Amino acid sequence: MVASLLGETSSLLRGVPDISDVRVVRGLLEVHGVKVTEGAEPGDLILDPTNVVTAHMADIDAHAGSSRIPILFCGPLLHQLGEAFIPDLGGCRIGDRPIDFHLDALRRFGAVVDKLPSGIRITAPNGLHGADIELPYPSVGATEQVLLTATRAKGITELRNAAIEPEIMDLIAILQKMGAIISVEPNRVILIEGVDKLEGYTHRGIFDRNEAASWASAALATGGDVFVGGAKQEHMMTFLNVFRKVGGKFDIYEDGIRFYHPGCDLKPVVIETDVHPGFMTDWQQPLVIALTQAHGTSIVHETVYENRFGFTDALIEMGADITVHKDGLIEGSAACRAATSSRPPSSWAPPRCTAPTSWCRISAAGSHT
């Protein structure tokens, strides 16, 4: 939806769900002058950016609420209007999610960032130019920021340590349809050649991997059987491996995946979250719920967000046997991305990240939580 701002003609986005994030983005687009209308089919949105204008900070703040989405508007608005405003950003209470990666990248493109009491004003007095950028961490949001900004910047942008999630590849596909020149190189390197203009696109968004994993975990937790329409095996392979290790069953079809409980005892597992193609941090929350029904003790090592085990307090109140080790299971280990240093048991490979971490131990013996 945000990418439509970069085009000179209308875009058609298909398969758009009616969820709060979509409503937030729609409101933000509309206050910036983008005309958003329903298409012929349910879930179709037509986005017309031909009358983009500068929005008032109060309107941006009102529509954004606690969302962090406004940061992604910066690059497109700088190209269209030469300036962008960002209110104080919120988001999920899962840990520190600074926007420094975004602001540092924008500065590399030639943007000027001014922090005001009401938010952040970003301008591009001399336009935007290609940049050489290496992210400290392969952040999905920061990678999206660079892609949205680099496509119309003058010159070539090289992005290293980029995120390569399916959602990133889908955004690249949209931008290529619009006229962008983007190549994905080995070792998390993305090259973007800036172009003078982009056209609108017609595109159907990919399925939500987090939602698919949530339904799958629900099937395990309840002894159920669910078909997730639209889910694709190639985007879920890491999750499917863990799902099978726990004891879940699944069948792959052309139009989705069936997830079901096999009727026998579930098994405990050891999981470490990681960037794609590793086990997503977003997947561990629903899976932990299913692991309360496994026979034995599971261990989950969260390496991305230090507060992502906050939800376990509610599960403990419901009868789950869960222990969160914010300082690690064994003292003095290598650090990960999240918050305090820890060391895994000696039989494990050391963590692959370089900031702090937290651990979660789930014991169940098939308890009904």
C-alpha distance (Angstrom), angle and dihedral (degrees) to the residues before:
residue distance angle dihedral
M1 . . .
V2 3.82 . .
A3 3.81 91.1 .
S4 3.81 89.2 62.8
L5 3.82 87.2 73.4
L6 3.81 88.8 70.2
G7 3.80 94.9 59.6
E8 3.78 129.6 89.8
T9 3.80 92.0 -147.3
S10 3.80 135.8 42.2
S11 3.80 122.9 -73.5
L12 3.80 129.4 -146.9
L13 3.80 116.2 -147.5
R14 3.80 115.8 -172.0
G15 3.79 131.7 -159.9
V16 3.82 94.9 28.3
P17 3.84 111.7 167.2
D18 3.80 122.3 -136.7
I19 3.80 97.3 -117.4
S20 3.80 134.1 134.8
D21 3.83 95.8 -101.1
V22 3.80 90.3 55.0
R23 3.79 90.8 49.8
V24 3.81 90.4 49.6
V25 3.81 92.8 51.4
R26 3.80 91.8 44.4
G27 3.80 90.7 52.9
L28 3.80 92.0 48.0
L29 3.80 91.8 49.0
E30 3.80 91.5 49.3
V31 3.83 94.7 50.6
H32 3.81 86.3 53.7
G33 3.79 91.3 54.8
V34 3.82 100.1 -98.5
K35 3.80 111.4 142.2
V36 3.81 109.5 -135.6
T37 3.81 118.4 -169.2
E38 3.79 136.6 167.5
G39 3.80 116.7 -100.8
A40 3.80 130.1 -137.7
E41 3.81 94.8 -87.2
P42 3.82 127.9 52.8
G43 3.80 108.6 -90.9
D44 3.82 94.5 24.9
L45 3.80 117.5 130.3
I46 3.81 124.8 -173.0
L47 3.80 112.4 -155.8
D48 3.81 117.9 -164.6
P49 3.86 113.4 -171.5
T50 3.81 98.1 175.5
N51 3.82 94.5 111.2
V52 3.81 102.3 43.1
V53 3.80 113.8 164.7
T54 3.80 137.9 176.1
A55 3.79 110.6 -88.8
H56 3.80 126.4 -142.5
M57 3.80 114.7 -104.6
A58 3.81 90.5 -125.1
D59 3.81 91.1 56.1
I60 3.81 92.1 48.1
D61 3.79 91.0 48.8
A62 3.80 92.6 47.6
H63 3.79 94.1 52.1
A64 3.81 96.4 39.5
G65 3.80 96.3 54.0
S66 3.81 107.7 166.0
S67 3.81 93.4 -20.8
R68 3.80 123.0 121.0
I69 3.80 92.4 -154.0
P70 3.86 96.8 102.4
I71 3.82 90.7 75.0
L72 3.83 88.9 69.4
F73 3.82 90.8 59.3
C74 3.82 92.0 66.6
G75 3.80 101.3 86.2
P76 3.82 96.8 43.5
L77 3.83 92.4 45.1
L78 3.80 92.0 48.4
H79 3.81 88.9 54.6
Q80 3.81 93.7 45.0
L81 3.82 101.7 37.1
G82 3.79 108.2 8.8
E83 3.81 92.3 -119.0
A84 3.79 143.4 57.4
F85 3.80 136.2 -169.8
I86 3.80 126.0 -148.7
P87 3.82 123.9 -168.6
D88 3.79 123.0 -147.0
L89 3.79 103.8 -64.7
G90 3.78 127.4 -130.0
G91 3.78 130.6 178.4
C92 3.79 138.9 149.7
R93 3.81 119.0 -20.7
I94 3.78 93.6 -121.6
G95 3.79 100.0 114.6
D96 3.76 143.1 -67.8
R97 3.80 112.0 -21.7
P98 3.81 105.0 172.7
I99 3.80 121.5 -173.5
D100 3.80 92.0 -144.7
F101 3.82 90.9 108.9
H102 3.81 88.9 57.6
L103 3.80 96.2 45.8
D104 3.81 93.6 44.9
A105 3.82 90.3 51.5
L106 3.81 92.1 49.0
R107 3.80 90.2 51.4
R108 3.79 89.4 53.3
F109 3.82 88.2 57.2
G110 3.82 89.3 54.9
A111 3.80 100.0 -95.5
V112 3.79 121.4 145.4
V113 3.80 114.7 -135.7
D114 3.82 119.8 -155.8
K115 3.79 118.9 -176.8
L116 3.81 111.1 -146.1
P117 3.83 131.3 -177.8
S118 3.82 88.8 -107.0
G119 3.79 96.1 46.8
I120 3.80 138.4 -73.1
R121 3.82 127.6 -38.6
I122 3.80 116.7 -158.6
T123 3.79 123.5 -170.3
A124 3.80 136.8 176.0
P125 3.82 105.7 -153.6
N126 3.80 92.6 170.9
G127 3.78 98.4 32.3
L128 3.79 125.6 -108.7
H129 3.80 124.9 -66.8
G130 3.78 135.0 -169.5
A131 3.78 116.7 -81.1
D132 3.79 143.2 -161.7
I133 3.81 105.0 -126.2
E134 3.79 133.2 175.1
L135 3.79 116.1 -175.5
P136 3.82 116.9 -139.7
Y137 3.81 87.0 -138.7
P138 3.83 129.4 15.2
S139 3.80 93.0 -105.4
V140 3.81 115.9 -179.2
G141 3.80 93.1 -148.0
A142 3.80 94.7 47.2
T143 3.82 90.9 47.6
E144 3.82 89.2 52.0
Q145 3.80 88.9 49.3
V146 3.80 92.3 54.1
L147 3.82 92.8 46.3
L148 3.81 93.6 49.5
T149 3.80 91.4 47.0
A150 3.81 100.8 40.2
T151 3.81 98.4 51.5
R152 3.81 92.9 77.2
A153 3.81 99.4 25.2
K154 3.80 115.6 112.9
G155 3.78 111.8 -101.6
I156 3.80 134.1 3.0
T157 3.79 126.2 -39.2
E158 3.79 121.5 -157.9
L159 3.79 114.3 -162.5
R160 3.82 117.0 -167.6
N161 3.80 127.9 -169.5
A162 3.79 88.6 23.1
A163 3.78 125.5 170.3
I164 3.81 111.8 -106.0
E165 3.81 101.3 -169.3
P166 3.83 117.8 146.1
E167 3.81 88.0 -106.0
I168 3.82 89.2 59.3
M169 3.79 90.9 50.3
D170 3.81 89.1 49.4
L171 3.80 91.3 52.8
I172 3.81 89.7 49.2
A173 3.82 88.7 51.9
I174 3.81 90.4 53.0
L175 3.80 92.9 47.9
Q176 3.81 90.9 48.1
K177 3.81 89.1 52.9
M178 3.81 87.3 53.3
G179 3.82 92.1 54.2
A180 3.80 103.5 -90.1
I181 3.81 122.0 143.6
I182 3.81 108.4 -137.7
S183 3.79 129.6 157.2
V184 3.80 126.0 -171.1
E185 3.80 109.9 -143.2
P186 3.83 129.6 -168.6
N187 3.81 121.3 -81.1
R188 3.82 97.2 34.2
V189 3.80 95.4 -60.7
I190 3.82 120.8 143.5
L191 3.81 123.0 -172.6
I192 3.82 120.0 -158.7
E193 3.80 123.6 -172.1
G194 3.79 109.6 -157.2
V195 3.82 117.7 -125.0
D196 3.80 130.5 -161.8
K197 3.79 97.0 -121.7
L198 3.78 143.7 3.1
E199 3.80 131.6 -150.3
G200 3.79 129.9 -143.4
Y201 3.80 122.1 -85.3
T202 3.79 141.6 -140.9
H203 3.79 111.0 -142.5
R204 3.79 143.7 149.6
G205 3.79 114.1 -139.6
I206 3.78 120.8 -125.7
F207 3.80 122.8 -107.5
D208 3.81 121.6 -86.1
R209 3.81 109.0 -99.1
N210 3.81 91.8 -165.5
E211 3.78 92.1 54.6
A212 3.81 91.5 47.6
A213 3.82 91.0 51.5
S214 3.80 90.4 47.8
W215 3.81 93.0 54.3
A216 3.81 90.4 45.3
S217 3.81 91.9 51.4
A218 3.79 90.5 46.7
A219 3.81 89.5 55.9
L220 3.82 89.9 53.8
A221 3.80 94.4 45.2
T222 3.81 93.9 50.5
G223 3.80 101.7 34.6
G224 3.79 86.5 -111.7
D225 3.77 142.6 145.5
V226 3.82 122.5 -133.5
F227 3.80 136.4 171.3
V228 3.82 114.3 -146.9
G229 3.77 107.7 -156.5
G230 3.79 116.6 -144.3
A231 3.81 95.8 16.4
K232 3.82 113.4 138.5
Q233 3.78 126.1 -148.6
E234 3.81 95.7 -142.7
H235 3.82 91.2 60.4
M236 3.81 94.6 45.3
M237 3.81 103.1 43.4
T238 3.80 97.4 116.3
F239 3.80 91.7 47.5
L240 3.80 91.9 45.8
N241 3.81 90.8 54.9
V242 3.81 91.7 53.7
F243 3.80 91.7 42.4
R244 3.80 88.9 55.7
K245 3.83 92.9 46.6
V246 3.80 89.6 54.6
G247 3.79 87.7 54.2
G248 3.78 101.3 -101.6
K249 3.78 122.0 140.8
F250 3.79 128.4 -141.4
D251 3.79 139.2 179.5
I252 3.80 122.0 -152.6
Y253 3.81 118.9 -139.1
E254 3.78 132.6 174.1
D255 3.80 91.7 -109.1
G256 3.80 100.3 38.9
I257 3.79 148.8 -40.6
R258 3.80 129.2 -78.9
F259 3.83 113.5 -143.7
Y260 3.79 120.2 -169.1
H261 3.79 145.4 161.8
P262 3.83 110.4 -111.2
G263 3.79 94.4 -145.0
C264 3.80 96.4 -112.3
D265 3.83 130.8 97.6
L266 3.80 117.0 -65.5
K267 3.81 117.8 -125.5
P268 3.83 129.0 -131.7
V269 3.81 119.6 -112.9
V270 3.79 140.7 -167.7
I271 3.82 114.5 -128.4
E272 3.79 134.9 -179.0
T273 3.79 118.0 -168.3
D274 3.79 117.8 -132.9
V275 3.78 143.1 159.1
H276 3.81 118.3 -78.4
P277 2.98 127.7 -36.0
G278 3.81 84.3 31.2
F279 3.80 126.7 77.5
M280 3.80 106.2 -62.3
T281 3.80 119.8 -121.3
D282 3.82 87.1 -132.9
W283 3.80 90.4 61.2
Q284 3.79 97.7 55.5
Q285 3.81 95.6 70.1
P286 3.82 98.5 60.3
L287 3.80 91.4 36.7
V288 3.82 92.2 53.9
I289 3.80 87.4 59.7
A290 3.81 89.9 54.9
L291 3.82 90.9 46.1
T292 3.82 90.0 61.6
Q293 3.81 83.8 73.2
A294 3.82 96.0 50.8
H295 3.82 120.8 103.7
G296 3.80 106.6 -116.0
T297 3.79 136.5 14.5
S298 3.78 122.7 -48.3
I299 3.80 123.9 -165.1
V300 3.80 124.3 -152.5
H301 3.80 120.7 -169.4
E302 3.83 111.1 -159.0
T303 3.81 110.0 -157.5
V304 3.80 102.1 167.5
Y305 3.83 111.7 50.7
E306 3.79 121.2 26.9
N307 3.82 96.0 -151.8
R308 3.76 98.8 43.4
F309 3.80 92.9 112.5
G310 3.80 93.4 63.7
F311 3.81 90.1 105.4
T312 3.80 90.7 65.0
D313 3.83 90.5 76.4
A314 3.81 88.9 71.4
L315 3.81 91.8 47.3
I316 3.81 90.9 51.6
E317 3.81 89.4 52.9
M318 3.82 87.0 54.0
G319 3.80 91.6 54.5
A320 3.80 104.6 -89.2
D321 3.81 120.0 144.9
I322 3.81 102.0 -133.1
T323 3.80 129.7 149.8
V324 3.81 121.5 -168.2
H325 3.82 116.1 -154.4
K326 3.80 106.4 -163.6
D327 3.80 91.3 174.7
G328 3.78 94.4 48.8
L329 3.80 133.9 -99.4
I330 3.80 92.6 -91.6
E331 3.78 123.5 28.1
G332 3.78 123.7 -113.4
S333 3.78 105.5 24.6
A334 3.78 133.9 146.2
A335 3.79 113.4 -76.4
C336 3.82 130.4 -114.7
R337 3.77 133.9 -159.3
A338 3.79 98.9 -81.8
A339 3.84 123.7 62.8
T340 3.83 130.1 -62.5
S341 3.80 129.0 28.4
S342 3.79 119.5 -101.8
R343 3.79 141.9 162.6
P344 3.80 125.8 -136.9
P345 3.79 122.4 -132.3
S346 3.80 112.6 -75.6
S347 3.80 92.8 -105.0
W348 3.81 91.3 63.7
A349 3.77 129.0 82.3
P350 3.83 111.1 -110.8
P351 3.80 117.6 -96.5
R352 3.78 114.4 -85.2
C353 3.81 98.4 -142.1
T354 3.77 133.2 77.9
A355 3.81 109.5 -135.0
P356 3.84 134.7 65.5
T357 3.80 129.0 -61.7
S358 3.81 150.0 -169.6
W359 3.80 134.3 -142.7
C360 3.79 134.6 -145.8
R361 3.82 125.0 -157.7
I362 3.82 116.6 -162.6
S363 3.80 120.0 -168.5
A364 3.74 118.8 -177.3
A365 3.79 124.6 146.2
G366 3.78 85.5 -160.1
S367 3.81 96.9 -55.9
H368 3.79 115.6 178.9
T369 3.79 103.6 -121.3
